[in-house]
Every structure is written in C-alpha cells, then in structure tokens.
Amino acid sequence: MARPDIAIITTVQPVHLAAFPSVDAIADEKAAIYEGLPAHGVAIANADLPQTARLRAHAMASKAGRFVTFGEAPGADVRLVSCSLHADLSVVEADVFGTRVAYKIGSPGKHIVINSLSVLAAARLIGADLALAALSLADLTPPQGRGARQRLSAAGGEMILMDESYNANPASMRAALENLGRLAPAGHGRRIAVLGDMLELGHSGPAMHAGLAPAIEDNHVDLVFAAGPLMRNLYDALPSARRGAYSASSAALEAHVLDALRAGDVVTVKGSLGSKMGPLVKAMVTRFPPVSAD
C-alpha cells in the first residue's frame, strides 16, 4: 500500500512458534519488510539480538542503501548509555549517531526504553529535530490492553490495575512482571498477577509457561491467578503461598479474582487475546469503579 523509506525491526522473540520451525525462521519472516525498501532506504534493527547478523544479511540483500542498529551493544549506531527505570516512567541517556541525548519516557519498562532508540534513529534519519523528538517521548502513555493503568475504588482505599490483556508472549510477560515489581502496594496491599495462556507457542508452550516462575519470584509477586491449560504449568511451578487460584478459563477465574482484591493491591492482567483476559478487566472495573481524576 505504501513503500517505506525506513523499516524497523524492534525485536525477534520465540513467539508464534506454532507457525514457524525456529526463532531464526521468525527473523527471516520479519526481515521481509526490508524487501520493500527503495535504494535510498534504511533498514533498522536491534543490535542486541542473536539474529542481528541474520537481519543485516537480509538488509544487504535488499535495495536498502544502509543498515542501522540500536540497543545496548557497544557498536550500535544508536546506543543506550544509561537508564533509570521507575514505576511510571524511565529516564534515559542515549548516544544517537554520536550525539548525546537525555530524555524521559512516559511509559515504563526497559523494553520501551530500547524501542525508543529506534524511534530516535528514524527521527534523525528523516531529518527531524532530534531534541524535539526525544522531548515528545515524555508524553507517551501505554494504550488500552498494553499497559494502560487505572486507579480503582475499593473499600477503605484504592487499587491500581494495569491492563495488559491484548497480547502476551514470554518476553512481554516478563516485561509486564518487571513493571509490576516496580509498583509498591499501599498498606496491606499485594502485587497480584492475573495471567492467561500465551498462545501459538507450539510444543514449547508448556515449558515456556513454567519458565515464568523465576520472574514471579524476582519481581516479588505475592499472588498469581492463572487461567487456561497452558498457564496451569506456571501455577503448578509456584510455591503454594503464591497461588491465588487456577481455572480452566478466564470466565471461570473471574469470581476468584474479584473476591480476592482489596485496597492497596497492584494488579496486572495479561494474556494472549485468545485467552480472553479483556472481559476480566472489564469485570474488575465494573466491581471497582475508577477513581475520579478530580
């Protein structure tokens, strides 16, 4: 529909493995975007990936005249110098083609920090004002289903809900749990993860779900409510003290979650779209109305 001048691959992760034989095959599929670049085009990729060299080879086989990298790797064209991660924002310093830039990002998470480097790379390449581009990132907020945050009313106080219900894979699930770990519960509140199946992972699915257990521990998640046959693998891998409840579906889990929540809790709801965690978010908002912005 439109031929791009710049094409960015932010990451390559073990997702959709039900449709691809390997992560390298996923990288090859993503690199097809470079085929649409014109002779003056620029292919951009994450320098920190095991598949970076593979992506470079695809870019060089295309008509693109340039390959640019971003990330933490020492040789990246746009390199992360430092970052300070907070519950609701990040403070970043980056080297953008030799120019030091300091900025804030209004959306939390290390993965968002890394992605911002690709944005600044593209901004510089098209001739935009680099300082203004960096400044604008302070206004970035997570969209609904991908980290949107709400304060909800509860008896005796409030709770915080982070809606990550639109999609999930092992990498994004760990990122969401890290963001949950940066939020401090109030009073006697707890960090609670309400998790649905990560779909399309093929035969690796059960192990990838169970493999999230260390992230639960590392981020001091107090309770996990799990929905779906795949997420049962994580639930069974957790110590009993961290098990909230398990149900075969999000609909069956709803009552357990709503009855358990209380003032002071910080809650993340996440799962693949097909695991239907969105209706559970709506049920929470209905039971615990959002706090007025006033």
C-alpha positions as CSV (number, residue, x, y, z in Angstrom):
1,M,0.0,0.0,0.0
2,A,2.9,2.3,0.7
3,R,6.6,1.8,0.1
4,P,8.6,2.7,3.2
5,D,11.9,4.7,3.3
6,I,12.8,3.3,6.7
7,A,11.9,-0.1,8.1
8,I,12.4,-1.1,11.8
9,I,12.6,-4.5,13.4
10,T,12.4,-3.9,17.1
11,T,13.0,-7.5,18.3
12,V,12.8,-11.1,17.4
13,Q,11.3,-13.4,20.1
14,P,10.1,-17.0,20.4
15,V,6.5,-16.3,19.6
16,H,4.2,-17.8,17.0
17,L,6.4,-20.9,17.1
18,A,3.3,-23.0,16.2
19,A,3.7,-21.5,12.7
20,F,7.5,-21.3,12.4
21,P,10.1,-24.0,12.9
22,S,12.6,-21.8,14.8
23,V,13.3,-18.3,16.0
24,D,15.6,-17.8,13.1
25,A,12.7,-18.5,10.8
26,I,10.7,-15.8,12.6
27,A,13.6,-13.4,11.9
28,D,13.6,-14.3,8.3
29,E,9.9,-13.6,8.1
30,K,10.2,-10.2,9.8
31,A,13.1,-9.3,7.6
32,A,10.8,-9.5,4.6
33,I,9.9,-5.9,5.4
34,Y,13.3,-4.8,4.1
35,E,12.4,-6.1,0.7
36,G,10.1,-3.1,0.2
37,L,12.8,-0.5,0.8
38,P,14.0,1.7,-2.1
39,A,17.6,2.2,-3.0
40,H,17.9,5.2,-0.6
41,G,16.1,3.3,2.1
42,V,17.4,2.4,5.6
43,A,17.0,-0.9,7.4
44,I,17.0,-0.6,11.2
45,A,17.3,-3.5,13.6
46,N,18.0,-4.2,17.3
47,A,21.8,-4.8,17.8
48,D,21.2,-6.9,20.9
49,L,19.6,-9.9,19.2
50,P,21.2,-13.3,18.4
51,Q,19.7,-12.8,14.9
52,T,21.1,-9.3,14.2
53,A,23.7,-10.6,11.7
54,R,20.9,-12.5,10.0
55,L,18.8,-9.4,9.7
56,R,21.8,-7.5,8.4
57,A,22.3,-10.1,5.7
58,H,18.6,-9.7,4.6
59,A,19.0,-5.9,4.6
60,M,22.1,-6.1,2.5
61,A,20.3,-8.4,0.0
62,S,17.6,-5.8,-0.4
63,K,17.8,-2.5,-2.3
64,A,18.4,-0.6,1.0
65,G,21.4,1.5,0.9
66,R,22.1,1.4,4.7
67,F,21.8,-0.8,7.8
68,V,21.5,0.9,11.2
69,T,21.4,-0.7,14.6
70,F,20.2,0.4,18.0
71,G,20.4,-1.1,21.5
72,E,22.9,-1.7,24.3
73,A,25.6,-3.4,22.2
74,P,28.9,-1.3,22.1
75,G,28.9,-1.0,18.4
76,A,25.2,0.1,18.0
77,D,24.7,3.3,15.9
78,V,22.1,4.4,18.4
79,R,23.3,3.2,21.8
80,L,21.8,3.2,25.3
81,V,24.2,4.9,27.6
82,S,22.1,4.7,30.8
83,C,18.6,4.5,32.0
84,S,16.7,4.8,35.3
85,L,13.6,2.7,35.4
86,H,10.7,3.8,37.6
87,A,7.1,2.6,38.2
88,D,5.5,5.1,35.7
89,L,8.4,6.4,33.6
90,S,12.0,6.0,32.6
91,V,14.9,8.5,32.4
92,V,17.2,7.8,29.5
93,E,20.6,8.9,28.1
94,A,21.4,7.7,24.6
95,D,24.1,8.2,22.0
96,V,22.4,8.9,18.7
97,F,24.9,8.7,15.9
98,G,27.4,10.4,18.2
99,T,25.1,13.0,19.8
100,R,24.2,12.6,23.5
101,V,20.5,12.9,24.2
102,A,18.8,12.8,27.6
103,Y,15.1,12.3,27.8
104,K,12.1,10.9,29.7
105,I,9.6,8.3,28.5
106,G,6.1,8.5,29.9
107,S,5.6,4.7,29.6
108,P,7.5,2.3,31.9
109,G,9.7,-0.6,31.1
110,K,13.2,-1.5,29.8
111,H,11.7,-2.8,26.5
112,I,10.1,0.6,25.9
113,V,13.5,2.3,26.5
114,I,15.1,0.1,23.9
115,N,12.3,0.7,21.4
116,S,12.7,4.4,21.9
117,L,16.2,4.2,20.5
118,S,14.8,3.0,17.2
119,V,12.4,6.0,17.2
120,L,15.2,8.4,17.6
121,A,17.2,6.7,14.9
122,A,14.4,7.1,12.5
123,A,13.8,10.7,13.5
124,R,17.5,11.6,12.9
125,L,17.5,9.7,9.6
126,I,14.5,11.7,8.2
127,G,16.0,15.0,9.3
128,A,13.6,15.7,12.2
129,D,14.6,17.8,15.2
130,L,16.3,15.2,17.5
131,A,15.8,17.2,20.7
132,L,12.1,17.7,20.0
133,A,11.6,14.0,19.1
134,A,13.2,13.0,22.4
135,L,11.2,15.5,24.3
136,S,7.9,14.2,22.9
137,L,8.6,10.8,24.4
138,A,7.6,12.1,27.8
139,D,4.0,12.3,26.6
140,L,4.0,8.6,25.7
141,T,1.4,6.6,27.6
142,P,0.5,2.9,27.4
143,P,-2.6,2.2,25.3
144,Q,-5.6,0.1,26.5
145,G,-4.7,-3.6,26.7
146,R,-1.0,-2.9,26.5
147,G,-0.2,-1.5,29.9
148,A,-2.9,1.2,30.4
149,R,-3.1,2.0,34.1
150,Q,-6.2,2.8,36.2
151,R,-6.8,3.7,39.9
152,L,-9.9,1.7,41.1
153,S,-12.0,2.3,44.1
154,A,-12.0,-0.3,46.8
155,A,-13.4,-0.5,50.4
156,G,-11.1,1.6,52.5
157,G,-8.9,2.9,49.7
158,E,-7.8,2.3,46.1
159,M,-6.0,-0.3,44.0
160,I,-4.0,0.0,40.8
161,L,-4.9,-2.0,37.7
162,M,-2.5,-2.5,34.7
163,D,-4.4,-3.7,31.7
164,E,-2.0,-5.9,29.5
165,S,-4.9,-8.1,28.2
166,Y,-4.3,-7.5,24.5
167,N,-1.4,-9.9,23.9
168,A,1.3,-12.0,25.5
169,N,4.4,-13.9,24.8
170,P,7.3,-14.9,27.1
171,A,9.3,-11.7,26.6
172,S,6.3,-9.3,27.0
173,M,5.1,-11.3,30.0
174,R,8.5,-10.9,31.8
175,A,8.4,-7.2,30.9
176,A,4.9,-6.8,32.4
177,L,6.0,-8.6,35.6
178,E,9.0,-6.3,35.9
179,N,6.7,-3.3,35.7
180,L,4.5,-4.9,38.3
181,G,7.6,-5.4,40.5
182,R,8.4,-1.7,40.4
183,L,5.0,-0.7,41.8
184,A,4.8,-0.6,45.6
185,P,1.5,-1.8,47.1
186,A,-0.1,0.5,49.6
187,G,-0.9,-0.5,53.2
188,H,-1.6,-4.2,53.3
189,G,-1.9,-4.5,49.6
190,R,-0.2,-7.1,47.4
191,R,1.3,-7.4,44.0
192,I,-1.1,-9.6,42.0
193,A,-0.7,-11.1,38.6
194,V,-3.8,-12.4,36.8
195,L,-2.4,-14.4,33.8
196,G,-3.9,-16.2,30.9
197,D,-2.4,-18.5,28.3
198,M,0.3,-17.4,25.9
199,L,-0.9,-18.9,22.7
200,E,0.8,-20.1,19.4
201,L,4.0,-21.3,21.1
202,G,3.8,-24.8,19.7
203,H,5.3,-27.7,21.6
204,S,7.4,-25.3,23.7
205,G,4.3,-23.8,25.2
206,P,4.2,-25.7,28.5
207,A,7.9,-25.2,29.3
208,M,7.7,-21.5,28.4
209,H,4.8,-21.0,30.8
210,A,6.5,-22.9,33.7
211,G,9.6,-20.9,32.9
212,L,7.9,-17.7,34.1
213,A,8.2,-18.9,37.7
214,P,11.6,-17.2,38.4
215,A,10.1,-13.9,37.1
216,I,7.3,-14.2,39.6
217,E,9.9,-14.6,42.4
218,D,12.3,-12.0,41.2
219,N,9.6,-9.3,41.0
220,H,8.1,-10.1,44.4
221,V,4.7,-11.0,43.0
222,D,2.6,-12.1,46.0
223,L,-0.3,-13.9,44.3
224,V,-0.8,-15.4,40.9
225,F,-4.3,-16.2,39.5
226,A,-4.0,-18.3,36.4
227,A,-6.4,-19.2,33.6
228,G,-6.1,-21.7,30.8
229,P,-4.5,-25.2,30.3
230,L,-1.1,-23.8,29.4
231,M,-0.9,-21.4,32.4
232,R,-1.5,-24.4,34.6
233,N,2.1,-25.2,34.1
234,L,3.2,-21.9,35.7
235,Y,0.6,-22.3,38.5
236,D,1.9,-25.8,39.4
237,A,5.5,-24.5,39.4
238,L,4.8,-21.9,42.1
239,P,5.0,-22.4,45.8
240,S,1.6,-22.7,47.5
241,A,1.9,-19.3,49.2
242,R,1.9,-17.6,45.7
243,R,-1.1,-19.4,44.3
244,G,-4.2,-17.4,44.3
245,A,-6.5,-19.6,42.2
246,Y,-6.5,-21.6,38.9
247,S,-9.4,-22.0,36.5
248,A,-9.6,-23.5,33.0
249,S,-10.9,-20.3,31.6
250,S,-10.8,-16.5,32.4
251,A,-14.6,-16.6,32.8
252,A,-14.3,-19.3,35.5
253,L,-11.5,-17.4,37.2
254,E,-13.4,-14.1,37.4
255,A,-15.2,-14.7,40.7
256,H,-12.0,-15.8,42.4
257,V,-10.1,-12.7,41.4
258,L,-12.9,-10.2,42.2
259,D,-13.4,-11.8,45.7
260,A,-9.7,-11.6,46.5
261,L,-8.9,-8.0,45.6
262,R,-8.7,-5.3,48.2
263,A,-7.4,-1.8,48.8
264,G,-3.7,-1.3,48.3
265,D,-3.3,-4.1,45.7
266,V,-1.5,-3.5,42.5
267,V,-2.8,-5.9,39.8
268,T,-1.5,-6.8,36.3
269,V,-3.9,-8.7,33.9
270,K,-2.1,-10.2,30.9
271,G,-2.7,-13.0,28.4
272,S,-2.9,-13.6,24.7
273,L,-6.0,-12.1,23.1
274,G,-7.4,-15.6,22.6
275,S,-7.3,-16.3,26.3
276,K,-10.0,-13.6,26.8
277,M,-8.5,-11.7,29.7
278,G,-10.1,-8.4,28.4
279,P,-13.6,-9.3,29.8
280,L,-11.9,-10.0,33.2
281,V,-10.5,-6.4,33.1
282,K,-14.0,-5.1,32.4
283,A,-15.4,-7.1,35.3
284,M,-12.8,-5.6,37.6
285,V,-13.6,-2.0,36.5
286,T,-17.3,-2.7,37.0
287,R,-16.9,-4.1,40.5
288,F,-14.3,-1.5,41.5
289,P,-15.2,1.8,39.7
290,P,-12.3,4.0,38.5
291,V,-11.3,6.8,40.8
292,S,-12.3,10.2,39.5
293,A,-9.5,12.3,38.1
294,D,-10.7,15.2,40.2
